[in-house]
Amino acid sequence: MSSLKKALQVLREQGPKAVIWRVLHALARPPKPLAGSIPIRLLVKERDASEVDWSIPHPAVLDPITVNGENLTIAWIMSPPGESSGGHQNIFRFINVLEAAGHRIRIYLYSAHEPFTVATVKDMLRASTSYPDLDATIEEHTDAGVAADVDVIFATGWETAYPSFRDSSHARRFYFVQDFEPYFTSVGSASVLAENTYRFGFQGITAGGFLSHKLSTEYGMPAAHYDFGANRDLYNIIDDRPRKEIFFYARPVTERRGFELGILALAHFAKARPDYTINLAGWDVSAYQIPFAYTNLKDLRIDQLNEVYNRCAAGLVISLTNMSLLPLELLSAGVIPVVNDGPNNRLVSDNEYIEYTQASPKALAAKLIEVVDREDSASHARAASESVRATSWETSGERFLEIFNGAIRG
Amino acid sequence: MSLFSRAVTSLKSEGPRQAASRVFNRLAIDLNTNKPGESLVHPDDAVAVDWTVPALFETDPPQPVTENVKTAWIISPPGRTSGGHQNAFRFMDFLEKAGHSVTVYFYTTESKPIDLAAIRLMLQTTSAYPDLRGELRIYDQAVGLDADTQAIFATGWETAYPAHRHPTNARRFYFTQDFEPAFYASGSDYVLAENTYRFGFHGISAGKWLSKKLTDDYGMPGDHYDYAVDKQHYSFTNTSRRGEVLFYARPPTSRRAFEFGRLVLTELHRLRPEITINMVGWDISPYWVPFPYVNHTALDISQLNEVYNRCAAGLILSLTNMSLLPMEVMSSGVVPVVNDGPNTREIFESPYMDYQPLSPGAMARRMIEIVDDARQVEHAREMAESVARIDWADPGVMFIEAFDRAMAEGPSTMAR
């Protein structure tokens, strides 16, 4: 519409005062940024971040509605899933649990910047073996918010907590937290906006005990956790021969996996035990100059991992925020995980076969050497595998439902 | 840039790199090329230091020595406007004036060679730097520090690695000005920075929040000096009611939370469009801002007081160690609206600091209340007078006392 047409329309609909106000307003418009200006992009839509005032408690949190525990309609707000996104796969695992318990799911895709179409996402989900088949509806999240029949809203990534907070729905609010996301950036606006979501008063259900502990003690967020599972059908001991290899979960693109730190440690190990093969898996690392001989396994399929694990005596896994699922999977396959020491890992698993070690390159290398030099390595691997026999995703699903039902009734 | 850094920068929005800043685009050790220059620390220094094993300077500390101490400072090459370097050089000057000697070693992983002559000239011609007598050298890993050095000062986190590697038991000091791990996402550089607080050095920190944090969280022993507030340039000159506000806006410095401040001011403008918003600290013109504002860019210190004196409230965000600005604007009668946290509360106690939760709406409403306050002028006057009355402890005196105390410690009292 031309400005003249627009002015005429405003004149007709709102009178001359409105036109004058608009003209004055236009003159006081913010100065235009210069050419080559710098876009500022946050994961959250600016409007959502600006409008949410968590210093005033949310009505749905202050005065929660009563819902009967059965056949609920549950909305999940999430970023558009990618095929290899472990975080999304885990979300879908628990959505599946809710559907199996008789609830109806509505998925809302929220993205501030990345363009996506619902159709492509649906196609991917249908075709991928990494995702379960769900009855859930999938649509784009808009300012209109969730449907009127929604009883419960789950936020997932930190940015999705904002549209949930802004939504006028009185639905019960939950927050499915898989990591401490403020750690994903340097301290700044994004980390603050992420951190603030833990103050929204939502009921947290977290992946492991480190997060529930951190969120409840540091932010006063009501939170409970399920423990990680390890799929014994996928990961188990198939080979009892002495293992002359080790494994490193190498993800240079995921900062919290401490790729450089691991490489520094392995450089020591390679010098001390040159007869051991070092396997790097998790990412194609051929672009990186790595100062020792290694096998580049790149991004393996889930069904290829156990065979590799069964060749390895030790596995180096660095987790600088919430612990990875890998240590439990490694244990199941008889690999002794060497993991950086810290509450973020110890509070997730206190398994005695995990070798927690301080994050000094030399200390990590010394521990790897100690593990591969064990005289009793075969029996130790057996015992390690037995120690995680009881952990399964079924147990995690049951625990999830227990927390959910308890919070809904409470 | 490595894939790794790209992934990170795509997650956050950063402005152009500030020449003096040590924070940007240096997020990973570049194992891709093995070229130094990506991480601040040399990979071989990072590997060589194993802090899990006590070092000689801990197991066999030196005899007390209090006079004519030969000190070595390891520091990244200074820039003309780098406040962190200016501050470090001021404290080197305090040591020289107290009768000790200083040798400065420049440490960097930048591939561009260090131009000592240019640095010397810059230091001589920049009034913000003192005239140091001590020698300036380029740190060479093969040569290291002079063997007869008695006290080694690390400055930025990466310099703690060469300081640790020095083979003698010379006393180790750590001149900490901020909690540097917070400059990174949780990753290798975060860990390498964090680990330096476990090296067993004696910290001398800017402000007590930092020294307390390092002791509480990492068991690092240390002292602090208080911030020095410039009383000469700031004063309460406008005694009439003020209808403007200011924001300390530094987009390239992520800990100053520019994007967050912009959300606060978006809300403030929505509620009260007639309030003039001043941005000071940086040229904001390349950035998209959804409300009208006055762009003061980086003003000279002599012009700041005039701008401050037009404002009733000032939004100043500090996500790690606090900025000096809250104290300075108070002298000019501006109520500082500051994010609430131990990092802002434990530096400077004043009933006039206005601590607010980091909610855009709450901060905007508070700024409007300050503009609307019926007692605005009296309040501003009382605040400015309260700052003028404070007798600041001299940071140089505090520093030299801490240094002398640590140097006088005998081997038996160095237990850790």
Boltz contact constraints between the chains, C-beta under 6 A:
constraints:
  - contact:
      token1: [A, 28]
      token2: [B, 292]
      max_distance: 6.0
  - contact:
      token1: [A, 30]
      token2: [B, 289]
      max_distance: 6.0
  - contact:
      token1: [A, 30]
      token2: [B, 291]
      max_distance: 6.0
  - contact:
      token1: [A, 30]
      token2: [B, 292]
      max_distance: 6.0
  - contact:
      token1: [A, 33]
      token2: [B, 286]
      max_distance: 6.0
  - contact:
      token1: [A, 33]
      token2: [B, 288]
      max_distance: 6.0
  - contact:
      token1: [A, 34]
      token2: [B, 285]
      max_distance: 6.0
  - contact:
      token1: [A, 34]
      token2: [B, 286]
      max_distance: 6.0
  - contact:
      token1: [A, 37]
      token2: [B, 286]
      max_distance: 6.0
  - contact:
      token1: [A, 38]
      token2: [B, 15]
      max_distance: 6.0
  - contact:
      token1: [A, 38]
      token2: [B, 286]
      max_distance: 6.0
  - contact:
      token1: [A, 38]
      token2: [B, 287]
      max_distance: 6.0
  - contact:
      token1: [A, 40]
      token2: [B, 13]
      max_distance: 6.0
  - contact:
      token1: [A, 40]
      token2: [B, 259]
      max_distance: 6.0
  - contact:
      token1: [A, 41]
      token2: [B, 13]
      max_distance: 6.0
  - contact:
      token1: [A, 49]
      token2: [B, 263]
      max_distance: 6.0
  - contact:
      token1: [A, 50]
      token2: [B, 263]
      max_distance: 6.0
  - contact:
      token1: [A, 50]
      token2: [B, 266]
      max_distance: 6.0
  - contact:
      token1: [A, 50]
      token2: [B, 267]
      max_distance: 6.0
  - contact:
      token1: [A, 50]
      token2: [B, 360]
      max_distance: 6.0
  - contact:
      token1: [A, 53]
      token2: [B, 359]
      max_distance: 6.0
  - contact:
      token1: [A, 53]
      token2: [B, 361]
      max_distance: 6.0
  - contact:
      token1: [A, 54]
      token2: [B, 359]
      max_distance: 6.0
  - contact:
      token1: [A, 55]
      token2: [B, 357]
      max_distance: 6.0
  - contact:
      token1: [A, 55]
      token2: [B, 359]
      max_distance: 6.0
  - contact:
      token1: [A, 55]
      token2: [B, 362]
      max_distance: 6.0
  - contact:
      token1: [A, 183]
      token2: [B, 186]
      max_distance: 6.0
  - contact:
      token1: [A, 184]
      token2: [B, 185]
      max_distance: 6.0
  - contact:
      token1: [A, 185]
      token2: [B, 11]
      max_distance: 6.0
  - contact:
      token1: [A, 185]
      token2: [B, 12]
      max_distance: 6.0
  - contact:
      token1: [A, 185]
      token2: [B, 185]
      max_distance: 6.0
  - contact:
      token1: [A, 186]
      token2: [B, 183]
      max_distance: 6.0
  - contact:
      token1: [A, 186]
      token2: [B, 184]
      max_distance: 6.0
  - contact:
      token1: [A, 186]
      token2: [B, 185]
      max_distance: 6.0
  - contact:
      token1: [A, 186]
      token2: [B, 254]
      max_distance: 6.0
  - contact:
      token1: [A, 187]
      token2: [B, 182]
      max_distance: 6.0
  - contact:
      token1: [A, 187]
      token2: [B, 255]
      max_distance: 6.0
  - contact:
      token1: [A, 187]
      token2: [B, 319]
      max_distance: 6.0
  - contact:
      token1: [A, 187]
      token2: [B, 320]
      max_distance: 6.0
  - contact:
      token1: [A, 188]
      token2: [B, 254]
      max_distance: 6.0
  - contact:
      token1: [A, 188]
      token2: [B, 257]
      max_distance: 6.0
  - contact:
      token1: [A, 189]
      token2: [B, 257]
      max_distance: 6.0
  - contact:
      token1: [A, 189]
      token2: [B, 259]
      max_distance: 6.0
  - contact:
      token1: [A, 189]
      token2: [B, 260]
      max_distance: 6.0
  - contact:
      token1: [A, 190]
      token2: [B, 12]
      max_distance: 6.0
  - contact:
      token1: [A, 192]
      token2: [B, 257]
      max_distance: 6.0
  - contact:
      token1: [A, 192]
      token2: [B, 260]
      max_distance: 6.0
  - contact:
      token1: [A, 192]
      token2: [B, 358]
      max_distance: 6.0
  - contact:
      token1: [A, 252]
      token2: [B, 4]
      max_distance: 6.0
  - contact:
      token1: [A, 253]
      token2: [B, 3]
      max_distance: 6.0
  - contact:
      token1: [A, 253]
      token2: [B, 7]
      max_distance: 6.0
  - contact:
      token1: [A, 255]
      token2: [B, 185]
      max_distance: 6.0
  - contact:
      token1: [A, 255]
      token2: [B, 187]
      max_distance: 6.0
  - contact:
      token1: [A, 256]
      token2: [B, 186]
      max_distance: 6.0
  - contact:
      token1: [A, 258]
      token2: [B, 188]
      max_distance: 6.0
  - contact:
      token1: [A, 260]
      token2: [B, 29]
      max_distance: 6.0
  - contact:
      token1: [A, 260]
      token2: [B, 188]
      max_distance: 6.0
  - contact:
      token1: [A, 261]
      token2: [B, 188]
      max_distance: 6.0
  - contact:
      token1: [A, 261]
      token2: [B, 191]
      max_distance: 6.0
  - contact:
      token1: [A, 263]
      token2: [B, 31]
      max_distance: 6.0
  - contact:
      token1: [A, 264]
      token2: [B, 47]
      max_distance: 6.0
  - contact:
      token1: [A, 288]
      token2: [B, 31]
      max_distance: 6.0
  - contact:
      token1: [A, 288]
      token2: [B, 32]
      max_distance: 6.0
  - contact:
      token1: [A, 289]
      token2: [B, 31]
      max_distance: 6.0
  - contact:
      token1: [A, 289]
      token2: [B, 34]
      max_distance: 6.0
  - contact:
      token1: [A, 320]
      token2: [B, 186]
      max_distance: 6.0
  - contact:
      token1: [A, 321]
      token2: [B, 186]
      max_distance: 6.0
  - contact:
      token1: [A, 358]
      token2: [B, 52]
      max_distance: 6.0
  - contact:
      token1: [A, 359]
      token2: [B, 191]
      max_distance: 6.0
  - contact:
      token1: [A, 360]
      token2: [B, 50]
      max_distance: 6.0
  - contact:
      token1: [A, 360]
      token2: [B, 51]
      max_distance: 6.0
  - contact:
      token1: [A, 360]
      token2: [B, 52]
      max_distance: 6.0
  - contact:
      token1: [A, 361]
      token2: [B, 47]
      max_distance: 6.0
  - contact:
      token1: [A, 362]
      token2: [B, 50]
      max_distance: 6.0
  - contact:
      token1: [A, 363]
      token2: [B, 52]
      max_distance: 6.0
